[in-house]
Amino acid sequence: MSDSGGGCCRCCCSFVFTLGLTALFMWLSLRTSNPKCSIEKFYLPSLNTTLNQTADTTLNLTLKLVNPNKDKGIKYYDVNVTVFDSPNRTRVIGNVLVPAFYQGHKKNAKKDGTGTANTTVALGAVSDNGTGVFRVDMSTSVKFKIMFWYTKRHRISVGAEVMVNASGVKVNNKGIRLKSMAPRMGGFCLVMGALMNLLVFSLLNFW
């Protein structure tokens, strides 16, 4: 009887262990990582004191979007960029719309966008020496393509502060990373917790 019980116990443990590994491998293959977004170029001609182009109401910027997923594509819906006069988002300077597009596995994309700027608000946001700090927010929805099917929509909202000089150009030559405006829960912890609950539940049923 003891040998039979021990064999049954080992069989159950082996089954539960295999089940846990299968669930873990499935999660690793299906999990997705959000794209990495940054502002590569930013230019407000109306702030360029050297050219005296206050009549130019254009807003020009370049977005860089990186797909970090090795085996998943990303379908972007319209990408909306809003520029505010300060980090507190007091007033809107302008908006830029980047049309929807698809991005392949491990691909980078640079998207140029042009909008109309409120010159009065922009000029009122800079200091006496012509420099200013603006808030740039980007929002979009994405679907991840896994083999032949797409996931449900995921909302992405990111932003960063951009400092411009007296020429109306972004001061930092490097790209400015747009960071999430909402805290993300630890997906790995949630999955591992679910796996542990599954293991305990299975052991209780078998024993």
C-alpha positions in Angstrom: 0.0 0.0 0.0 2.8 2.4 0.9 4.6 1.8 -2.4 1.3 2.3 -4.3 0.7 5.5 -2.4 4.2 6.8 -3.0 3.9 6.0 -6.7 0.6 7.9 -6.9 2.1 10.8 -5.1 5.1 11.0 -7.4 2.8 10.7 -10.4 0.7 13.6 -9.2 3.7 15.7 -8.4 5.1 15.0 -11.9 1.8 16.0 -13.5 1.5 19.2 -11.5 5.1 20.1 -12.3 4.6 19.5 -16.0 1.4 21.5 -15.9 3.2 24.4 -14.3 6.0 24.4 -16.8 3.5 24.2 -19.7 1.6 27.2 -18.3 4.9 29.1 -17.8 6.1 28.4 -21.4 2.7 29.5 -22.8 2.9 32.8 -20.8 6.5 33.4 -22.1 5.4 32.9 -25.7 2.2 35.0 -25.4 3.4 37.9 -23.3 4.0 41.2 -25.0 6.1 44.3 -24.4 4.9 47.7 -25.2 6.8 49.7 -27.9 9.5 52.1 -26.8 8.7 55.7 -27.9 10.9 58.8 -28.0 11.0 62.3 -29.4 13.9 62.5 -31.8 13.2 66.0 -33.3 11.1 69.0 -32.1 10.9 72.4 -33.8 8.7 75.4 -33.3 9.7 77.9 -36.0 7.6 80.7 -34.3 10.2 80.6 -31.4 13.2 81.0 -33.7 14.4 84.5 -32.7 17.3 84.4 -35.2 14.9 84.2 -38.2 12.0 86.2 -36.8 9.4 83.7 -38.0 6.6 84.4 -35.6 4.1 84.1 -38.4 5.1 80.5 -39.0 2.5 78.5 -37.1 3.8 75.0 -37.9 4.8 72.4 -35.2 7.3 69.8 -36.4 8.4 66.7 -34.7 9.8 63.2 -35.3 8.8 60.2 -33.3 10.8 57.0 -32.9 8.9 53.9 -32.1 10.8 50.6 -31.3 9.2 47.2 -31.3 11.1 45.2 -28.7 9.2 41.9 -29.4 11.2 39.3 -31.2 8.2 37.4 -32.7 5.3 39.8 -32.5 4.3 42.6 -34.8 2.5 45.8 -33.7 -0.5 47.4 -35.4 -0.7 51.1 -34.4 -3.9 53.0 -34.6 -3.7 56.8 -35.1 -0.9 58.2 -33.0 -1.9 61.5 -31.3 0.7 63.9 -30.0 -0.3 66.9 -27.9 2.1 69.7 -26.9 1.4 71.8 -23.8 3.0 75.1 -22.7 4.3 73.7 -19.5 4.9 70.4 -17.5 1.6 71.2 -15.7 -0.3 71.1 -19.0 -1.9 74.5 -18.6 -2.7 75.3 -22.2 -2.4 73.4 -25.5 0.1 74.7 -28.0 -0.7 72.2 -30.8 -1.5 68.7 -31.9 0.2 66.3 -34.3 -1.5 63.2 -35.9 0.5 60.3 -37.2 -1.7 57.9 -39.3 -2.1 54.3 -38.4 0.6 51.8 -39.5 2.1 48.3 -38.9 5.5 47.6 -37.4 7.2 44.2 -37.9 9.2 42.1 -35.4 12.1 44.0 -33.8 11.7 46.9 -36.2 12.3 50.6 -35.6 10.1 53.3 -37.2 10.7 57.1 -37.4 7.5 59.1 -38.1 7.6 62.8 -39.0 4.5 64.8 -38.0 3.4 68.4 -38.6 0.7 70.3 -36.9 -0.5 73.8 -36.3 0.8 75.6 -33.3 -0.8 78.4 -31.2 1.9 81.0 -31.6 0.6 83.2 -28.8 0.6 80.4 -26.3 4.0 79.2 -27.5 5.6 82.6 -27.2 4.1 83.2 -23.8 5.6 79.9 -22.5 9.3 80.8 -23.1 11.6 82.8 -20.8 13.3 86.1 -21.6 16.3 84.3 -23.1 14.0 82.4 -25.5 14.2 79.0 -23.9 11.2 77.0 -22.6 10.1 73.6 -21.3 7.1 72.0 -22.9 5.1 68.9 -22.1 4.7 66.4 -25.0 2.1 63.6 -24.5 1.6 60.8 -26.9 -1.4 58.4 -27.0 -2.4 55.6 -29.2 -3.9 52.1 -29.2 -2.1 49.0 -30.4 -2.7 45.4 -31.3 0.0 42.8 -31.1 0.2 40.3 -34.0 1.1 36.8 -32.7 1.5 34.5 -35.7 -1.8 34.8 -37.6 -4.0 36.6 -35.0 -4.2 39.9 -33.2 -4.6 40.5 -29.5 -7.2 42.9 -28.2 -6.5 46.7 -28.2 -4.0 48.0 -25.6 -4.1 51.7 -24.8 -0.7 53.5 -24.6 -0.3 56.9 -23.0 3.3 58.2 -22.6 4.9 61.6 -22.2 8.0 63.7 -21.4 9.2 67.2 -20.9 11.1 68.8 -23.8 13.4 71.8 -23.4 13.8 74.1 -26.5 16.3 76.8 -27.1 15.9 80.3 -28.6 15.8 78.7 -32.1 12.7 76.7 -31.2 14.7 73.4 -31.4 14.9 70.6 -28.9 18.0 71.2 -26.7 18.9 67.6 -26.2 20.4 66.1 -29.3 19.6 62.6 -28.2 16.1 61.2 -28.3 13.9 62.0 -25.3 12.2 58.8 -24.0 8.4 59.1 -23.5 7.5 57.3 -20.3 4.2 55.8 -19.2 1.9 58.1 -17.2 0.3 55.2 -15.3 2.0 52.6 -13.1 2.1 49.1 -14.5 1.4 46.1 -12.3 4.1 43.4 -12.3 2.8 41.0 -14.9 5.4 38.4 -14.0 4.3 38.4 -10.3 0.7 38.1 -11.3 1.4 35.1 -13.5 3.6 33.4 -10.9 1.0 33.9 -8.3 -1.6 32.3 -10.5 0.7 29.4 -11.1 1.2 28.9 -7.4 -2.5 29.0 -6.8 -3.0 26.4 -9.5 -0.3 24.1 -8.1 -1.7 24.3 -4.6 -5.3 23.7 -5.8 -4.2 20.7 -7.8 -2.2 19.2 -4.9 -5.2 19.6 -2.6 -7.5 17.8 -5.1 -5.1 14.9 -5.7 -4.1 14.5 -2.0 
